[in-house]
């Protein structure tokens, strides 16, 4: 029967399931990439802090700033 609601709904539900599965994969990829960005930011922040400390010590040794 062409008018059977199951024949109409079932393909739509399958397509929806496939779309949701793709969205889940995409979100998983985005989470992974965001985690990588966050880890890189933490690393760069620590590195910047160390450079700032080193520059401060150099300025103090050269009497470029008040101690």
Secondary structure, 3 states (H helix, E strand, C coil): CCCCHHHHHHHHHHHHHHHHHHHHHHHHHHHHHHHHHHHHHHHHHHHHHHHHHHHHHHHHHCCCCCC
